[in-house]
Amino acid sequence: MLKKCYINQIGKYLPGNPISNDEMEEYLGKIGGVSSRVGPKVLKQNKIESRYYALDKHQNTTISNAAMAAHAIRDAISRSEISLDDLQLLVTATSQGDLPLPGFASMVHGELKNQPCEIASLHGICASSVLALRHSVSAVKAGEVSKSAVVASELASRLLKATRFEEQGFGKEKRLPFETEFLRWMLSDGAGALLISDQPNSTGLSIEVESIHIKSYASQFAPCMYVGKKDNVSNDEVYGWLDYPGYMEAARDGAINLHQTVNMLDDVIRICINGVFELVEEGKLDSDQIDWWVTHYSSHIFREQAYDLLVKGGITIEPDKIFSNLYSRGNMGSASFYLMLEEMLNEGYLESGQRLLCIVPESGRFLFGYVILKVVGSNDGSTGNESVCFSGTDEIVAPDIKTSGTEIEERLVRQLSGVWSDFENRLNTVPVIQKMNERRLTFEDYRGLLYNLRQQVIDGSRWISRAASNVTRKHFEIRSAFIGHSSDEHRDFEMLESDYVSVGGDLETIQNGSKNIGSEALSEYILGQASRENPFNLIGAMFIIEGLGRRVARRWGERIQEQLELDESQIKFLLYHSESDDVHFERLDKAVQSGILTDELVADIVKTAKVVARLYVLQLEEIGNF
């Protein structure tokens, strides 16, 4: 007998902050420096108001697709009663991984660093999320595994940035074809993850997977959405970039671009709705028993077309029972299905006993997925979703540097914000931070963290004092700020030692400890920079190190305190920093506003921040290695 299968928790990862319509070209770039003529029309039709990009305003990728997927899984785990190492199966869906090979599931498993498990990569476009769910559900129902994670993640923005098209010769004189530019205003980035098991949650709501139905019509239709070059004669054959003599020839011919044959989309909607009618005729769906129609569509205009077709077929749906978050989160391809379910479960839309029909069409080559779900459990307030959302859902906001409003100060702050985003994303992949975020931290882990931080922190007053001694008389106020900062730093390592002893560590051990290679590299780099005359580039180092205290330390401290059931006296170092570093940042603000900034110094400060951020991550990665 087949077992039942349940979605126990759902997690998400949305990179950066929401991007408004007015900001889109700041991230994707203007092709040839010219604003799009197509964009406003497409946006008026799709009615998307905000979306997320894993790009900064220089079109640099801020996080990999695999890392986004891993963050979404960690978010789901943080809401659950299991750990990453309990997972027996990992299934992934995406339209394009970060690398052609190996498979996407391998890359996500590598990011998670959990125990060895079974994996599967499902490649496709939107409906690949349904294929991935089917794979996991089948394994659970058959009793082959009891706990599985399924994740869908998309990083489409890398295919859409202006520089890619400019290198192909598109610009002011040569306009990008509509079938490609259309997609620049449709697609965005994000990841959603489901935890699947053969048992419902012990408390709160779960979602039972009642049935999954998948139909492909590729035998009847040519590709509609694809990366390649269509045969201009038959319109059926698509030539991939591998068929060209070289990569540059493929690029020039548009074979590495993402295309959408727009005049085929009406057929996609028609076939999709016919699929619903077929389920009704086959007795697999009773539309009167559906409480929520969870529909993935890329544009508002397709919602209206689908609704009209349903009504003509005798199915009338109350508009407020059609759920989509397209307008606020954008079209994230395969991830959209899971992210709709995530919002419904975690934002309180669902009630026990409700049924959901999830419709996921894929225009790639006419693939359609239909999933019928039933909400089970109790709406008693104990849903299991009240836990702090760690890792994947922590909002990444750079520490706030106050400026006097000059252009050069504002430019420095913008560039440092980009460094911070990359830094915090890297921090969340460090093993000890992952264990903390997933509630798996041990006393040994905490002692290891304190031990390693102490060896680097003790050099803090040294490099600040050295920097102060190398500031010339002309900049007396900045020199005074460095000196005041040095006296504060002297107390930090004493608190670290006290915390270490309070959780079972030996004082002599931590006092006689040695630096790991990350701590060694970080201390030597900063001390070397502090030896320069007027080492104002160390503003970048202070931004990273003091920013940790201001933005991250209390978050870490509270999580460690909760997991290990510590008194505040046992975690003074991390909790103290969230308060003391406000004062430190006031000194940083004054340095930025002092008039010392030049274009060269801004570049030097940003470079220093990048180096310190990388070395700080290395320091945490090397905990336990000497």
KOLNU-598787 format. One line per 5 residues: number of its first residue (from 1); their letters; for each residue y, x, z of C-alpha. Coordinates in Angstrom, 2 decimals. Layout:
BEGIN
NUM	A	Y X Z; ...;
REM end
This chain:
BEGIN
1	MLKKC	0.00 0.00 0.00; 3.44 1.32 -0.90; 5.82 1.99 1.97; 9.31 0.54 2.18; 12.24 2.80 1.49;
6	YINQI	15.66 2.87 3.15; 19.03 4.51 2.65; 19.86 5.57 6.21; 23.20 7.33 5.78; 25.63 8.17 2.98;
11	GKYLP	28.03 11.10 2.79; 30.82 12.14 0.48; 32.92 15.08 -0.60; 36.26 14.55 -2.34; 37.99 17.85 -3.19;
16	GNPIS	41.58 18.34 -2.09; 44.08 15.53 -1.79; 44.35 12.38 -3.95; 46.14 13.09 -7.25; 48.52 10.44 -8.55;
21	NDEME	49.02 9.61 -12.23; 52.33 11.47 -12.24; 50.64 14.64 -10.96; 47.66 14.75 -13.33; 49.13 17.17 -15.86;
26	EYLGK	50.23 19.49 -13.05; 46.53 20.07 -12.38; 45.00 19.70 -15.85; 47.96 21.33 -17.57; 50.04 20.24 -20.54;
31	IGGVS	48.47 21.23 -23.86; 50.97 23.46 -25.61; 53.44 22.64 -22.86; 53.88 19.11 -24.22; 53.30 15.94 -22.20;
36	SRVGP	50.55 13.73 -23.55; 51.41 10.72 -25.67; 47.95 9.25 -25.12; 47.86 9.47 -21.33; 50.16 6.58 -20.39;
41	KVLKQ	48.30 4.20 -22.69; 44.86 5.15 -21.34; 46.07 4.93 -17.74; 47.52 1.48 -18.38; 44.09 0.33 -19.56;
46	NKIES	41.91 1.96 -16.92; 44.32 1.18 -14.03; 43.21 4.27 -12.08; 45.95 5.11 -9.60; 44.54 8.23 -7.92;
51	RYYAL	41.65 10.64 -8.28; 40.45 14.06 -7.05; 40.26 17.41 -8.82; 38.50 20.60 -7.76; 41.35 22.44 -9.49;
56	DKHQN	44.64 23.83 -8.26; 47.90 23.60 -10.18; 47.07 26.84 -11.98; 43.88 25.24 -13.34; 41.74 27.47 -11.12;
61	TTISN	38.51 25.96 -9.80; 38.74 25.57 -6.01; 35.08 24.83 -5.24; 31.84 24.83 -7.20; 29.93 21.70 -8.17;
66	AAMAA	26.95 22.86 -6.09; 29.17 23.41 -3.05; 30.62 19.91 -3.37; 27.10 18.48 -3.48; 26.11 20.50 -0.41;
71	HAIRD	29.19 19.29 1.48; 28.32 15.67 0.70; 24.79 16.17 2.04; 26.12 17.81 5.20; 28.46 14.88 5.69;
76	AISRS	25.53 12.46 5.47; 23.51 14.62 7.87; 26.41 14.68 10.36; 26.24 10.88 10.53; 22.47 10.85 11.05;
81	EISLD	19.87 11.71 13.68; 18.16 14.37 11.56; 18.95 17.96 10.60; 18.97 19.65 7.23; 15.65 21.29 8.01;
86	DLQLL	14.00 17.85 8.34; 14.47 17.24 4.61; 11.27 17.43 2.60; 12.77 16.60 -0.80; 16.13 17.31 -2.42;
91	VTATS	17.00 15.49 -5.66; 20.22 16.12 -7.56; 22.06 14.43 -10.40; 24.93 15.80 -12.45; 26.16 15.94 -16.03;
96	QGDLP	26.83 19.65 -15.83; 26.05 22.21 -13.16; 28.01 25.38 -12.59; 25.47 27.38 -14.62; 23.28 26.44 -17.62;
101	LPGFA	20.36 27.85 -15.61; 18.83 27.60 -13.03; 18.57 23.89 -12.29; 21.30 22.19 -10.29; 18.94 21.34 -7.42;
106	SMVHG	18.14 25.03 -7.01; 21.82 25.85 -6.73; 22.47 23.08 -4.21; 19.45 24.13 -2.15; 20.86 27.65 -2.18;
111	ELKNQ	24.20 26.37 -0.88; 22.55 24.38 1.90; 20.35 27.27 3.07; 17.94 24.85 4.72; 14.19 25.33 5.00;
116	PCEIA	12.02 25.49 1.84; 11.45 22.02 0.41; 10.56 20.19 -2.80; 13.45 19.85 -5.27; 14.18 18.04 -8.53;
121	SLHGI	17.15 18.24 -10.94; 17.98 15.10 -12.93; 20.34 15.88 -15.79; 22.39 13.23 -17.58; 25.69 11.44 -17.24;
126	CASSV	26.44 8.39 -15.07; 22.97 6.86 -14.86; 21.39 10.16 -13.80; 22.26 9.03 -10.25; 19.86 6.10 -10.69;
131	LALRH	17.19 8.41 -12.09; 17.58 10.67 -9.07; 17.34 7.73 -6.69; 14.21 6.51 -8.47; 12.57 9.93 -8.10;
136	SVSAV	13.27 10.04 -4.36; 12.32 6.41 -3.69; 9.05 6.81 -5.58; 8.09 9.83 -3.48; 8.95 8.06 -0.22;
141	KAGEV	7.18 4.81 -1.14; 4.06 6.74 -2.14; 4.01 8.45 1.25; 4.42 11.92 -0.27; 7.57 12.59 1.78;
146	SKSAV	9.26 10.72 4.61; 12.77 12.19 4.46; 14.75 12.98 1.34; 18.33 13.71 0.30; 19.69 12.54 -3.06;
151	VASEL	23.06 13.81 -4.24; 25.18 13.21 -7.33; 28.11 15.50 -8.01; 30.56 15.97 -10.87; 33.18 18.61 -11.67;
156	ASRLL	34.45 17.29 -15.00; 37.97 18.68 -14.65; 36.82 22.15 -15.77; 36.14 20.69 -19.21; 39.56 19.06 -19.40;
161	KATRF	42.11 21.75 -18.53; 44.80 22.56 -21.08; 43.97 26.26 -21.42; 40.55 25.40 -22.81; 42.11 23.42 -25.67;
166	EEQGF	44.98 25.83 -26.26; 42.48 28.62 -26.90; 41.04 26.40 -29.64; 44.44 26.21 -31.34; 45.58 22.83 -30.05;
171	GKEKR	49.22 22.52 -29.00; 52.53 21.27 -30.33; 51.55 21.38 -33.98; 47.86 20.52 -33.72; 47.12 17.51 -31.52;
176	LPFET	43.87 17.08 -29.64; 41.60 14.37 -31.15; 41.82 11.07 -29.29; 38.07 10.98 -28.56; 38.52 14.12 -26.47;
181	EFLRW	41.99 13.57 -25.00; 40.98 10.04 -23.96; 38.57 11.57 -21.42; 41.26 13.76 -19.82; 42.72 10.57 -18.35;
186	MLSDG	39.41 9.05 -17.33; 37.30 11.62 -15.46; 37.59 13.33 -12.08; 35.59 15.21 -9.45; 33.58 14.40 -6.33;
191	AGALL	30.13 14.11 -4.77; 28.11 11.48 -2.92; 24.83 11.89 -1.05; 22.17 9.48 0.26; 19.66 10.15 3.02;
196	ISDQP	16.40 8.36 2.20; 13.43 7.68 4.51; 10.49 5.36 5.06; 12.01 3.93 8.25; 15.29 2.07 8.87;
201	NSTGL	17.80 3.41 11.39; 16.91 2.71 15.01; 20.35 1.14 15.47; 22.98 -0.22 13.13; 22.63 -0.87 9.43;
206	SIEVE	20.31 0.56 6.80; 19.97 -0.32 3.13; 16.52 -1.17 1.85; 15.83 -0.23 -1.77; 14.10 -3.34 -3.12;
211	SIHIK	13.81 -2.41 -6.80; 15.12 -0.06 -9.48; 15.18 -0.85 -13.20; 16.07 1.70 -15.90; 16.35 1.16 -19.66;
216	SYASQ	17.21 3.58 -22.42; 18.32 2.44 -25.89; 18.64 5.95 -27.32; 16.18 5.01 -30.04; 18.64 2.42 -31.33;
221	FAPCM	22.03 4.14 -30.95; 23.63 7.47 -31.77; 25.19 9.56 -28.98; 28.41 8.01 -27.71; 29.50 10.58 -25.10;
226	YVGKK	28.45 14.19 -25.65; 29.37 17.85 -25.68; 28.88 19.03 -29.24; 29.98 18.33 -32.80; 28.91 15.23 -34.72;
231	DNVSN	27.71 15.27 -38.31; 30.65 13.80 -40.23; 28.28 12.23 -42.75; 25.71 10.34 -40.70; 27.59 10.15 -37.39;
236	DEVYG	24.15 10.42 -35.74; 23.39 14.11 -35.61; 25.13 16.21 -32.93; 25.23 19.98 -33.26; 25.28 21.88 -29.99;
241	WLDYP	27.11 25.14 -29.34; 23.80 27.03 -29.43; 23.49 26.25 -33.15; 26.61 28.29 -33.99; 26.67 32.02 -34.78;
246	GYMEA	28.67 32.69 -31.62; 30.57 31.08 -28.78; 33.99 31.47 -30.41; 32.84 29.73 -33.60; 31.48 26.85 -31.51;
251	ARDGA	34.73 26.61 -29.56; 36.89 26.56 -32.68; 34.80 23.73 -34.10; 35.10 21.68 -30.89; 31.40 22.00 -30.07;
256	INLHQ	32.08 22.88 -26.43; 34.41 19.91 -25.91; 33.48 16.65 -24.25; 33.79 13.77 -26.72; 33.68 9.98 -26.46;
261	TVNML	33.11 7.78 -29.53; 35.45 5.06 -28.34; 34.52 2.46 -30.97; 30.96 2.36 -29.58; 32.02 1.34 -26.06;
266	DDVIR	31.98 -2.39 -26.81; 28.28 -2.01 -27.64; 27.71 -0.21 -24.33; 29.18 -3.16 -22.39; 27.21 -5.69 -24.44;
271	ICING	23.86 -3.95 -23.98; 24.55 -3.40 -20.28; 25.14 -7.12 -19.65; 22.13 -8.04 -21.78; 20.13 -5.94 -19.32;
276	VFELV	21.27 -8.18 -16.48; 20.22 -11.27 -18.43; 16.81 -9.70 -19.10; 16.25 -9.12 -15.37; 17.04 -12.79 -14.74;
281	EEGKL	14.70 -13.95 -17.51; 11.90 -11.70 -16.21; 12.24 -13.15 -12.72; 13.33 -9.81 -11.25; 16.84 -10.98 -10.36;
286	DSDQI	18.25 -14.17 -8.86; 22.00 -13.91 -9.37; 22.60 -16.62 -6.75; 21.16 -14.32 -4.07; 23.53 -11.44 -4.83;
291	DWWVT	26.36 -11.00 -2.32; 27.90 -7.87 -3.86; 28.05 -6.77 -7.51; 28.53 -3.01 -7.20; 29.60 -2.06 -10.69;
296	HYSSH	30.36 1.34 -12.15; 32.84 1.10 -14.99; 35.24 3.70 -16.31; 38.15 1.43 -17.13; 39.49 -1.89 -15.87;
301	IFREQ	39.38 -3.25 -19.40; 35.56 -2.92 -19.37; 35.37 -4.93 -16.16; 37.14 -7.80 -17.89; 34.87 -7.59 -20.93;
306	AYDLL	31.72 -7.53 -18.78; 32.91 -10.46 -16.69; 33.55 -12.57 -19.78; 30.08 -11.79 -21.14; 28.44 -12.73 -17.82;
311	VKGGI	30.28 -16.05 -17.71; 29.21 -16.83 -21.27; 25.64 -16.14 -20.20; 25.86 -18.59 -17.31; 26.51 -16.15 -14.46;
316	TIEPD	29.75 -16.75 -12.61; 30.80 -14.23 -9.95; 33.59 -14.56 -7.43; 36.01 -11.71 -8.25; 36.17 -10.58 -4.63;
321	KIFSN	32.41 -9.97 -4.68; 32.72 -7.36 -7.43; 33.10 -3.98 -5.74; 34.57 -0.87 -7.32; 36.68 1.99 -5.97;
326	LYSRG	37.59 3.20 -9.46; 41.28 2.58 -8.84; 41.57 4.76 -5.73; 38.92 7.43 -6.34; 38.69 7.62 -10.12;
331	NMGSA	35.69 7.84 -12.42; 33.35 10.52 -11.07; 30.45 9.91 -13.44; 27.08 10.05 -11.70; 28.75 10.41 -8.28;
336	SFYLM	30.57 7.08 -8.62; 27.51 4.95 -7.75; 26.83 6.77 -4.48; 30.51 6.92 -3.56; 30.82 3.16 -3.95;
341	LEEML	27.88 2.67 -1.59; 29.39 5.23 0.80; 32.64 3.34 1.09; 30.87 0.01 1.50; 28.58 1.27 4.27;
346	NEGYL	31.00 3.48 6.15; 34.10 1.30 5.81; 32.48 -1.90 7.11; 32.02 -3.99 3.95; 28.33 -4.67 4.55;
351	ESGQR	26.54 -7.15 6.79; 22.88 -7.51 7.60; 21.02 -9.73 5.15; 23.34 -9.14 2.20; 21.94 -8.20 -1.20;
356	LLCIV	23.62 -5.86 -3.66; 23.10 -5.55 -7.40; 24.24 -2.11 -8.49; 24.93 -1.72 -12.21; 25.30 1.80 -13.61;
361	PESGR	25.79 2.01 -17.39; 25.89 5.35 -19.19; 27.55 5.66 -22.57; 25.96 9.05 -23.28; 23.22 7.54 -25.41;
366	FLFGY	22.96 4.04 -24.00; 21.12 4.45 -20.69; 21.41 1.74 -18.03; 20.37 1.59 -14.39; 20.10 -1.51 -12.20;
371	VILKV	19.36 -1.24 -8.46; 18.76 -4.15 -6.08; 19.45 -3.34 -2.43; 19.20 -5.34 0.80; 21.19 -4.61 3.96;
376	VGSND	19.00 -4.61 7.08; 19.64 -3.91 10.75; 22.34 -5.14 13.07; 26.13 -5.26 12.98; 26.31 -4.52 16.70;
381	GSTGN	28.86 -1.76 16.52; 26.21 0.92 16.98; 25.84 1.74 13.31; 25.31 5.45 13.66; 28.50 5.98 11.66;
386	ESVCF	30.76 6.56 14.65; 30.02 10.26 14.86; 32.71 12.68 13.88; 32.54 13.32 10.16; 32.04 17.04 9.99;
391	SGTDE	32.00 19.57 7.18; 32.23 17.64 3.93; 34.84 15.11 5.08; 37.14 17.35 7.11; 40.53 17.07 5.47;
396	IVAPD	41.55 20.50 4.26; 45.27 20.84 4.89; 46.95 24.24 4.98; 48.92 25.21 8.10; 52.51 24.08 7.71;
401	IKTSG	55.08 26.81 7.15; 58.63 25.53 7.49; 61.12 26.80 4.93; 64.88 26.66 4.49; 64.34 24.96 1.12;
406	TEIEE	64.83 27.90 -1.25; 62.73 28.02 -4.39; 61.09 31.33 -3.53; 60.09 30.15 -0.04; 58.63 26.93 -1.44;
411	RLVRQ	56.72 28.92 -4.06; 55.21 31.14 -1.38; 54.10 28.11 0.63; 52.48 26.50 -2.44; 50.53 29.65 -3.27;
416	LSGVW	49.41 30.15 0.33; 48.21 26.54 0.42; 45.91 27.30 -2.50; 44.55 30.36 -0.69; 43.93 28.25 2.40;
421	SDFEN	41.98 25.60 0.48; 39.62 28.24 -0.90; 39.36 29.89 2.53; 38.36 26.75 4.40; 35.87 25.78 1.69;
426	RLNTV	34.26 29.21 2.11; 34.23 28.87 5.89; 32.23 25.66 5.64; 29.42 27.51 3.85; 29.02 30.15 6.59;
431	PVIQK	25.67 29.62 8.39; 27.07 29.50 11.94; 29.76 27.00 10.87; 27.18 24.89 9.03; 25.05 24.75 12.18;
436	MNERR	28.09 23.71 14.22; 29.05 21.01 11.73; 25.49 19.69 11.62; 25.12 19.64 15.42; 22.43 22.33 15.39;
441	LTFED	24.39 25.03 17.22; 22.59 26.77 20.11; 23.91 28.73 23.10; 22.69 31.86 21.35; 24.80 30.97 18.29;
446	YRGLL	27.87 30.38 20.46; 27.42 33.68 22.28; 27.00 35.42 18.92; 30.26 33.90 17.67; 32.17 35.00 20.80;
451	YNLRQ	30.64 38.48 20.75; 31.63 39.11 17.14; 35.11 37.62 17.42; 35.87 39.74 20.47; 35.22 43.01 18.62;
456	QVIDG	37.81 42.12 15.97; 40.32 40.24 18.16; 40.72 43.24 20.48; 42.38 45.04 17.57; 44.91 42.21 17.14;
461	SRWIS	47.52 43.64 19.49; 46.97 47.09 17.95; 47.83 46.12 14.39; 50.75 43.93 15.41; 52.21 46.73 17.56;
466	RAASN	51.73 49.19 14.72; 53.43 46.81 12.30; 56.35 46.37 14.69; 56.80 50.14 15.01; 57.07 50.40 11.22;
471	VTRKH	59.79 47.74 10.84; 63.18 49.35 10.26; 66.32 48.61 12.31; 67.68 46.44 9.50; 65.08 43.83 10.33;
476	FEIRS	65.42 43.87 14.13; 64.67 40.13 14.58; 61.37 40.37 12.72; 60.48 43.48 14.73; 61.11 41.57 17.97;
481	AFIGH	58.90 38.73 16.78; 56.05 41.18 16.08; 56.40 42.67 19.57; 56.33 39.24 21.24; 53.29 38.34 19.22;
486	SSDEH	51.51 41.51 20.33; 51.78 40.62 24.02; 50.23 37.20 23.34; 47.30 38.73 21.48; 46.39 40.90 24.46;
491	RDFEM	45.16 37.83 26.39; 42.86 36.60 23.63; 39.99 39.06 24.04; 40.03 38.52 27.81; 39.45 34.79 27.27;
496	LESDY	36.66 35.58 24.82; 34.96 37.75 27.43; 35.31 35.05 30.08; 33.85 32.36 27.78; 30.98 34.70 26.84;
501	VSVGG	30.01 35.35 30.46; 30.30 31.64 31.35; 27.53 30.75 28.87; 25.07 33.40 30.01; 26.39 36.53 28.31;
506	DLETI	26.65 39.93 29.98; 30.20 41.28 30.41; 29.18 44.90 29.84; 27.36 43.93 26.64; 30.38 42.30 25.03;
511	QNGSK	32.80 44.98 26.26; 30.65 47.75 24.80; 29.85 45.87 21.60; 30.40 47.16 18.09; 31.95 45.49 15.06;
516	NIGSE	29.83 44.10 12.26; 30.73 45.22 8.74; 33.00 42.22 8.21; 34.94 42.85 11.42; 35.14 46.56 10.62;
521	ALSEY	36.50 45.91 7.15; 39.00 43.32 8.40; 40.38 45.53 11.20; 40.66 48.62 9.01; 42.35 46.72 6.21;
526	ILGQA	44.97 45.15 8.47; 45.60 48.37 10.43; 46.08 50.19 7.13; 48.60 47.62 5.91; 50.42 47.75 9.25;
531	SRENP	51.00 51.49 8.74; 53.32 50.85 5.77; 57.09 50.77 6.19; 58.28 47.19 6.67; 54.77 45.73 6.26;
536	FNLIG	56.01 42.21 5.64; 52.98 41.48 3.47; 51.19 40.94 6.81; 52.81 37.51 6.82; 49.77 36.66 4.66;
541	AMFII	47.39 37.99 7.33; 49.19 36.06 10.07; 49.06 32.90 7.96; 45.26 33.10 7.76; 44.49 34.29 11.30;
546	EGLGR	47.05 32.16 13.13; 46.34 29.30 10.76; 42.76 29.30 12.00; 44.05 28.69 15.48; 46.45 26.00 14.40;
551	RVARR	44.22 24.08 12.00; 40.61 24.86 12.88; 40.12 26.31 16.39; 40.36 23.06 18.36; 38.12 21.27 15.85;
556	WGERI	35.48 23.97 16.31; 36.00 24.07 20.05; 35.58 20.35 20.54; 32.43 20.27 18.42; 30.87 23.18 20.27;
561	QEQLE	31.90 21.67 23.61; 30.28 18.34 22.70; 27.04 19.83 21.36; 26.49 22.30 24.21; 28.02 20.02 26.89;
566	LDESQ	30.45 22.70 28.03; 33.34 22.56 30.49; 36.77 23.43 29.11; 36.60 26.63 31.18; 33.72 27.76 28.96;
571	IKFLL	35.56 27.34 25.67; 39.10 28.41 26.56; 39.58 30.74 23.60; 39.14 28.11 20.89; 40.94 25.29 22.71;
576	YHSES	43.86 27.50 23.75; 44.60 28.63 20.20; 45.47 25.16 18.95; 48.43 25.20 21.34; 49.45 28.87 21.40;
581	DDVHF	49.46 29.25 17.64; 52.18 26.63 17.28; 54.46 29.20 18.95; 53.08 31.94 16.71; 53.86 29.88 13.62;
586	ERLDK	57.46 29.42 14.73; 57.79 33.20 14.49; 56.13 33.10 11.09; 58.60 30.42 9.96; 61.52 32.63 10.99;
591	AVQSG	60.12 35.59 9.06; 59.75 33.49 5.90; 63.29 32.11 6.28; 64.86 35.50 7.06; 65.84 36.29 3.46;
596	ILTDE	63.37 39.13 2.95; 61.38 37.42 0.19; 61.34 38.81 -3.33; 58.99 38.04 -6.20; 57.12 41.28 -5.49;
601	LVADI	56.81 40.52 -1.78; 55.58 36.98 -2.41; 52.80 38.36 -4.63; 51.95 40.95 -1.96; 51.85 38.35 0.83;
606	VKTAK	49.56 36.08 -1.19; 47.24 38.97 -2.10; 47.06 40.02 1.57; 46.21 36.45 2.57; 43.39 36.38 0.00;
611	VVARL	41.92 39.68 1.20; 42.12 38.72 4.89; 40.55 35.32 4.15; 37.61 36.92 2.32; 37.07 39.52 5.04;
616	YVLQL	37.29 36.92 7.79; 34.54 34.89 6.12; 32.48 38.08 5.75; 32.93 38.74 9.46; 31.41 35.34 10.31;
621	EEIGN	28.65 35.73 7.72; 27.63 39.04 9.31; 27.22 37.68 12.85; 24.18 39.40 14.31; 24.26 42.31 11.81;
626	F	25.61 45.67 12.97;
REM end
